[in-house]
Amino acid sequence: MRGLGEALEADRAYLFRLKEEADDWYATQLAEWAAEGVAPQIANPDLKRVPMAKGGYGRWLRAFLENRTISGPVRTFPQEERPLLEAQDIRSLLAVPVFWEGRLWGFLGVDDCRRERAFSTEEEAFLRTGAEVLALVLDLVERHHHLERLLDQAPLYLARLDSEGRPLWANLAFRSAFPSPPPLPLGQALARPGEAVRVQAGQAEWRLLATQGPGEEALEVLALGVDLRERLEARAREARWALFRQNLLRVYETLMAEGVSDSLFGLILEAALETVPHAQAGSVAVLKEDGYYHFVAAKGYDLQALRQVRLHPHEPLALTAHPKAQVFTQEDLRRFHERLDPEKRRVFEEAGRTREIRAILSVPVYLAGERKAFLYLDNFERENAFTPLDLELAEAFASQLGLLLRRLELEGKLQHLAYHDPLTGLPNRLFFLEKLAQALKERPEGTALLYLDLDGLKLVNDLDGHAAGDEVIRAVAARLRAALCPRDMVARQGGDEFLVLLQGLRHPEEAARVAERLLETVHLPLPLSRRTYRLTTSIGIALGGAGLPPEELLKRADLALYHAKAEGKNRMAFYEAHLQERLRREMGLLEALHKALKQGGDLHLVYQPIVDLRTKEAVALEALLRWRLAPPAEFVPLAERHGLAAELGRFVLRRALAEARAHALPVHVNVSPKELLDPSFPAQVAEALEESGVAPERLVLEITESALIPDERGRDAGQALEALKRLGVRLYLDDFGRGHSSLARLAHLPVDGLKLDQAFTQALGSPPDPEGPAARVVAAVFALAQALGLQAVAEGIEDEATLAHLKALGFALGQGFLLGRPGPISPKGIGGVS
């Protein structure tokens, strides 16, 4: 304020805060400087909460809101403004608004109490600059306050310390945790100013940074600390549970190696004592068939003496009515033992050292909801020895005791369940691999592994539910078991997969004969409650060998199974070394095909012309998909096997229609049966036509006869064909003669033409034999097309003699390498035909 007042040769400089309330704006003086001999007004009560509009200063408020100045001699001001100003001996004044964050915050002004004056433009600009600086200061102050509040609420320990460790500033977390300064090694930080030092003191981790304080030589330390108590407690807790798992694993390793025995109770007790360090001794009492609790394990006591004691469930030591772990004191034990008969009490006092126990952690053990045992963990030092975590761990061991009791009670059933499939009763994978390992060890060359996968079980589940699927699996399992010799074994791998172990083979052909028998067995009609099912299976066969581990033989059989399924299912395949590389190539191609379908870079179309046999001119183009990485004969079946056929079809359709804009010929696009069975396929075609702008009559969809046969779910392509015809799209039957369409069905199909399968064309011979059977079939197909009013296209024309024969029969259209090979669209033509 002084700087402003003296620079403007004023008698006072002041700052007023303006606050908007419901009924008015109110002004309150916040700061003031007064020159020597001029009466200060900072304590003037009339300058507190001055109503602007109601107090006669509405002109000031409007000016400030519009970012204008109030300036000049007071005698020129309106009468209602002058009394308060003249009471302060003000003769002239200059006041400018202060804006902060885009809103009117207050005003800054100077008074002249000795003369009347008009303030210049430069003086007004100077005061406005002061108002802008003040707004910046307000912003910094507000930000500092926000930061300070944020730091104060942070869960970290934050403080500025002098070189002696006394807090210069500390946030709430620091002040709450350390009423007196914590002993921090500040010397390490002070020795390396500007370098953050990481230290751990008590249960906190600290970062200490020595910096220059306000004085020229004084150093202060910025301290940031993190409370490690929760982390340390979590680590300790996890360490205890890790020890629990480790000790329990040791128990179960013994169980697997030696079987079930009473010695396991002692192992569990030892593991519990090691895991619960506050337990210095312990025992286990189990409810036996005679209706009494018997001690079966003890540590720190005389077990042989304790075995003499039988505790009835109604006696207080056994039946304490606590459903979970509970700690009892020596006084509790004293009251319990007073109710025992003298002989039992003597044994406990001598063998069980009950007078020494200060705390006993008693945990009931349940089996099928009934209390069957107790785990006792004892401490000889203090009553509050056991922590809540000790109780948790003790209950965990008690639950393991319950499992052990269950194992003892149902050992036979558990043994069966461990090695058999619950649905079929067949051996499971674990049991099978053990037997396979034994067979490979005894006679590896006479061993074979068959890996079976049912074809069609998913359809059963989809049609009739998983209960029907389970019934089918049980029936197939029984058939497989009946079809094998007693020395061989069938196991259920899981789902719809089975494993067969063949032993004592003299030749690989014997494994093939068994596989053929199993193929026939599975394929037999399977009449069950709701319907008769007809399933098939695929079988992979791997032969044993010296030094071959079970896992490798299983892997080989799996690869052979994959090959059998890829070849068309309902067949068997032997493992061969090249299958590994073939599978690796297939997976690589599959990944590349996914990428190509997304980006489109490696996939492109070529076009083979359909030619007028009379003029040799192209009348239509068939779009054929090509890929840089594999031929169509490889990647198209790959796409079908892995569910990409529909996506591949959409790619061809959209690309062919987009490229059709570059020529005027109709374009033929092949459609897979799966696409036609998709209810949304006609809509996809309509959308593609609309996007490309190609007229529907220029699109010809080629479908195979197999697409017209209802699938195993009874789905039919008829509705899709009708919908496509309504779009104006033309339909051709491709590879006609290879399928099994009936004449009655063919007569009612909404198709426009058919393409004679090239196998018939090639069967004509060169030169064709006009009287041969192939010639008669081709002539019959042409006659059938004419009778049905269908356009006929002969495929596979590769020489002039065949061309002449087909023309003589009446074929008007043809396709083949003689007439044009597949190629890209170019100004010179397509496939050699222009």
Summary of the structure (lengths in Angstrom):
residues: 834
radius of gyration: 47.8
end to end distance: 94.2
largest distance: 137.9
contacts: 2563
relative contact order: 0.04
helix: 43%
strand: 25%
